[in-house]
Amino acid sequence: MTQTQQLIDADVTGSLEGQDCQFCAEGSVRKGTYKENDAAVCDSCGLPVAQVWS
């Protein structure tokens, strides 16, 4: 992953972190992984709000 890709990844997932999950009533969004991609993922239901493919 290039430095530019890393910055975009951090910006995208970081900007969503802490928001309420749009798929369930219990969770909030955290940085994590989904199917081996960096992602912003709900800490309750596990669904990704955003993924970054590299």
N, C-alpha and C positions, 0 to 999 in steps of 0.2 A: 504494500500500500504506500502510495506516495505521500509526501508531507501535505500536499493540497487535499488529498482524499481524507487524511486523518483530521485535518481542520474542519472539513465539511461534515464528517461523521460526528465530531465533538459538538459542532454547532447545532446540527439537526437533532441529535439525541438529547443534548443538554438543554435545548430550548423547550423540550416537551417534558423534561423531568419534573415531577411533583404535581403535574396536572391530574385531574380526576380521569379515570378510565372511561372511555366512551362506550365500552362494551358491557360493563358490569357496574353495579352500584357500590361495590365494596372497595375496589382497588384504586391505586394511583400509579402513575407511570414512573418507571425507573430505568436507568441505563442497564443494558444487559445484552443477551444474545438470543437469537431466534433462528433455528435451523442453521447454526454456525455463522450467522451474519451478525454484525453489530446492530443493535436495535434499541428502541425505546419500547419497553415491555411492561404490561400491567403486573404488579406484584401480587395480585389476587388470582385473576383468571389466566394469566400467562400469554394473552394475545398481544401481538405487536401492534403498536400504533404507527411506527415507522421502522423501516429496515434500510441498511446501507449495504449494498452489494459491492464487493471489491474483486 
